[in-house]
Every structure is written in structure tokens, then in C-alpha cells.
């Protein structure tokens, strides 16, 4: 035997609210799960970048060569002779303390990768410039300056300062702990910004 009962207005509102709350909770949990999965993907990507900048720096001996080596390795195109030739760019161009050697090494790697990716010369040139701009902005965000002198806080044209600079960094000479610590912190950011810049959408190619 079945009975038909009309649902009164209060019951209708109660069940409607309960259904809406259930649907809302489910949607909220789904969004949380998506956010969690996206975070895990980003974490996994970050973990694929080797955290060995100090070790590479110790082996290379100069900041410019170190970052050319690190980015070349990340792009899957190591060039030993070219990396070795980048040594004079350290210390802000042969120790003149202009733009940091880390930027010079990174810019060389970005340029080489751009011309491997893009066959049309004007596009490759534009993307090399864009990629380097991303790298420079990343560096400035971390150090507040692009110049070696401001970054290390030492004027190496002064012999007395050079002596203090080397004593602070023992063991290791000019591959000092100031630069090594910066290299370790900035290397993942440099790689990320280089890749982002090289993949940026170009709407205005000069």
C-alpha cells in the first residue's frame, strides 16, 4: 500500500537547501583536489632541476661559465669549448664589475637555445632578447641590481678590498661563497625564467 503525501513548503525549502549545500561542498572539494594536484605537478617540475649549482660553480671556477653550463645542461645541449670560453665574462666583464657574469652566461645559453628552437632568424633573435629580458628581471628581483659591484658589495679594483674579498671566500679564491650562495638560490629561478621567456607569445617582433 502506497501513500501520497504532499511536501509542504517548509520541507521543500529544507531539502532544497540540503541538496544545494551538498552540491556546493562537492564542488568545493573538487576544486581543492584540483588545486592540490596542480601544486604537486609544480613541485614535481621544480624537483627535476638539479640542485647542484655550488658543485658546478666549484668545478667551473667562474660565475659566467657556471650559468652557461647550467642552462646548456637544462636545454640538453652541452658545449664544453664554448662554456670554457665564457670565463672572461666573469666579474662583470673581465673583473670590471659591470653586469654580473651570471647574466652573461645565462644570456649566451638563452641565445643559443633560441636559435635552435626557431628557424626564422628574426623570430629567433626576438625570442633571444625576450628570454634574456625574463632572465634579467628575475635576477634583479633577487639581487636588486645587475652589476657585479653592487651584488658582491666589494670594489675589486681596490687591492685592499680584493684581499678582504679573497679572505672571506677561503677556500676557493674568487669563486667565493657570496657568489656561490647566490648561484645556488638563483639557478632554479634563472632556468625557469629562461624557459618562460623563450616560450612567451611574441605579438610584436622588432
C-alpha positions as CSV (number, residue, x, y, z in Angstrom):
1,X,0.0,0.0,0.0
2,X,1.4,3.3,-1.0
3,X,0.6,6.7,0.3
4,X,1.0,10.0,-1.5
5,X,2.0,12.9,0.7
6,X,2.4,16.4,-0.4
7,X,5.7,18.1,0.7
8,X,4.9,21.3,2.4
9,X,6.7,24.5,1.7
10,X,9.0,24.2,4.8
11,X,10.1,20.7,3.9
12,X,10.7,21.7,0.3
13,X,12.9,24.6,1.3
14,X,14.8,22.3,3.8
15,X,15.5,19.6,1.2
16,X,16.4,22.2,-1.5
17,X,18.9,23.8,0.9
18,X,20.4,20.5,1.9
19,X,20.8,19.5,-1.8
20,X,22.4,22.8,-2.6
21,X,24.8,22.6,0.4
22,X,25.8,19.0,-0.7
23,X,26.4,20.1,-4.3
24,X,28.4,23.1,-3.1
25,X,30.5,21.0,-0.7
26,X,31.2,18.6,-3.5
27,X,32.3,21.4,-5.9
28,X,34.5,22.9,-3.2
29,X,36.2,19.6,-2.5
30,X,36.7,19.0,-6.3
31,X,38.3,22.5,-6.6
32,X,40.6,21.7,-3.6
33,X,41.6,18.4,-5.2
34,X,42.4,20.2,-8.5
35,X,44.5,22.8,-6.6
36,X,46.3,20.0,-4.7
37,X,47.1,18.2,-8.0
38,X,48.3,21.3,-9.7
39,X,50.6,22.1,-6.7
40,X,52.0,18.6,-6.9
41,X,52.7,19.0,-10.6
42,X,54.6,22.3,-9.9
43,X,56.5,20.6,-7.1
44,X,57.5,17.7,-9.3
45,X,58.7,20.1,-12.1
46,X,60.8,22.0,-9.6
47,X,62.3,18.8,-8.3
48,X,63.5,18.0,-11.9
49,X,66.0,20.9,-11.8
50,X,69.3,19.6,-10.2
51,X,70.2,21.5,-7.0
52,X,73.9,21.4,-7.6
53,X,74.8,24.9,-8.6
54,X,77.6,25.2,-5.9
55,X,79.1,21.9,-7.1
56,X,79.1,23.1,-10.8
57,X,80.5,26.5,-9.7
58,X,83.4,24.8,-7.9
59,X,84.2,22.8,-11.0
60,X,83.8,25.7,-13.5
61,X,85.5,28.3,-11.3
62,X,83.6,31.3,-12.7
63,X,80.0,32.6,-12.5
64,X,79.7,33.2,-16.2
65,X,80.8,29.7,-17.2
66,X,78.7,28.2,-14.4
67,X,75.4,29.6,-15.7
68,X,76.2,28.9,-19.3
69,X,76.9,25.3,-18.2
70,X,73.8,25.0,-16.0
71,X,71.4,26.3,-18.7
72,X,73.0,24.4,-21.5
73,X,72.6,21.3,-19.5
74,X,69.0,22.1,-18.8
75,X,68.4,22.7,-22.6
76,X,70.1,19.4,-23.3
77,X,73.0,20.9,-25.3
78,X,76.3,21.0,-23.5
79,X,79.1,22.7,-25.4
80,X,82.4,22.3,-23.4
81,X,84.6,24.6,-25.6
82,X,82.0,27.5,-25.6
83,X,81.4,27.1,-21.9
84,X,85.2,27.3,-21.2
85,X,85.4,30.4,-23.4
86,X,82.8,32.2,-21.2
87,X,85.3,32.6,-18.3
88,X,86.4,36.2,-19.2
89,X,82.8,37.4,-18.8
90,X,83.1,36.7,-15.0
91,X,83.4,39.6,-12.6
92,X,81.2,41.8,-14.7
93,X,83.3,41.5,-17.9
94,X,86.9,40.7,-17.1
95,X,86.6,41.8,-13.5
96,X,85.4,45.3,-14.4
97,X,82.3,44.7,-12.2
98,X,79.7,45.7,-14.8
99,X,76.8,43.3,-15.5
100,X,77.2,40.1,-13.4
101,X,78.8,37.2,-15.2
102,X,75.8,35.0,-14.2
103,X,73.7,37.1,-16.6
104,X,76.3,36.9,-19.4
105,X,76.4,33.1,-19.1
106,X,72.6,32.9,-19.0
107,X,72.2,35.2,-22.0
108,X,74.6,33.2,-24.1
109,X,72.7,30.0,-23.3
110,X,69.3,31.6,-24.0
111,X,70.5,33.0,-27.3
112,X,71.9,29.6,-28.4
113,X,68.7,27.8,-27.4
114,X,66.5,30.4,-29.2
115,X,68.3,29.8,-32.5
116,X,67.9,26.1,-32.0
117,X,64.2,26.4,-31.4
118,X,63.3,29.0,-34.1
119,X,64.4,28.6,-37.6
120,X,63.4,32.0,-38.8
121,X,66.2,34.3,-37.9
122,X,64.2,37.4,-36.9
123,X,62.0,35.4,-34.7
124,X,65.0,33.6,-33.1
125,X,66.6,37.0,-32.4
126,X,63.4,38.4,-30.9
127,X,62.9,35.4,-28.7
128,X,66.6,35.5,-27.6
129,X,66.0,39.1,-26.5
130,X,62.7,38.3,-24.8
131,X,64.2,35.3,-23.0
132,X,67.2,37.4,-21.8
133,X,64.8,40.1,-20.6
134,X,63.0,37.5,-18.4
135,X,66.3,36.3,-17.0
136,X,67.4,39.9,-16.2
137,X,64.2,40.7,-14.4
138,X,64.4,37.5,-12.4
139,X,68.0,38.4,-11.4
140,X,67.1,42.0,-10.5
141,X,64.2,40.7,-8.4
142,X,66.6,38.7,-6.3
143,X,69.6,41.0,-6.1
144,X,68.1,44.5,-6.7
145,X,71.0,45.2,-9.1
146,X,72.5,43.7,-12.3
147,X,76.1,44.9,-11.6
148,X,78.7,42.7,-10.0
149,X,80.0,45.5,-7.8
150,X,76.6,46.1,-6.1
151,X,75.8,42.3,-5.9
152,X,79.1,41.3,-4.1
153,X,79.4,44.6,-2.3
154,X,83.2,44.8,-3.0
155,X,85.2,47.1,-5.3
156,X,87.7,44.6,-6.7
157,X,89.7,47.4,-8.4
158,X,91.0,48.2,-4.9
159,X,93.8,45.8,-3.9
160,X,92.9,46.0,-0.2
161,X,89.3,45.1,-1.0
162,X,90.4,42.2,-3.2
163,X,92.4,40.9,-0.3
164,X,89.4,41.0,2.1
165,X,87.3,39.5,-0.7
166,X,89.6,36.5,-1.1
167,X,89.9,36.0,2.7
168,X,86.2,35.9,3.1
169,X,85.9,33.3,0.5
170,X,88.6,30.8,1.5
171,X,88.8,28.1,0.4
172,X,88.1,28.8,-3.3
173,X,89.5,32.2,-4.2
174,X,87.3,34.3,-6.5
175,X,84.7,31.5,-6.7
176,X,83.6,32.9,-3.3
177,X,80.8,32.0,-1.0
178,X,78.9,35.2,-1.8
179,X,78.6,34.2,-5.5
180,X,78.2,30.5,-4.8
181,X,75.3,31.1,-2.4
182,X,73.6,33.4,-4.9
183,X,74.2,30.9,-7.7
184,X,72.5,28.2,-5.6
185,X,69.5,30.4,-4.8
186,X,69.0,31.9,-8.3
187,X,69.8,28.9,-10.5
188,X,66.3,27.4,-10.4
189,X,64.8,30.8,-11.0
190,X,67.2,31.5,-13.9
191,X,66.2,28.2,-15.6
192,X,62.5,28.9,-15.0
193,X,62.6,32.4,-16.4
194,X,64.7,31.4,-19.4
195,X,62.2,28.7,-20.3
196,X,59.3,31.0,-19.7
197,X,60.8,33.8,-21.8
198,X,61.7,31.5,-24.7
199,X,58.1,30.2,-24.7
200,X,56.4,33.6,-24.4
201,X,53.9,34.6,-27.0
202,X,55.5,37.2,-29.4
203,X,53.0,39.7,-30.5
204,X,55.4,42.4,-31.6
205,X,58.6,41.1,-33.1
206,X,61.0,44.0,-33.9
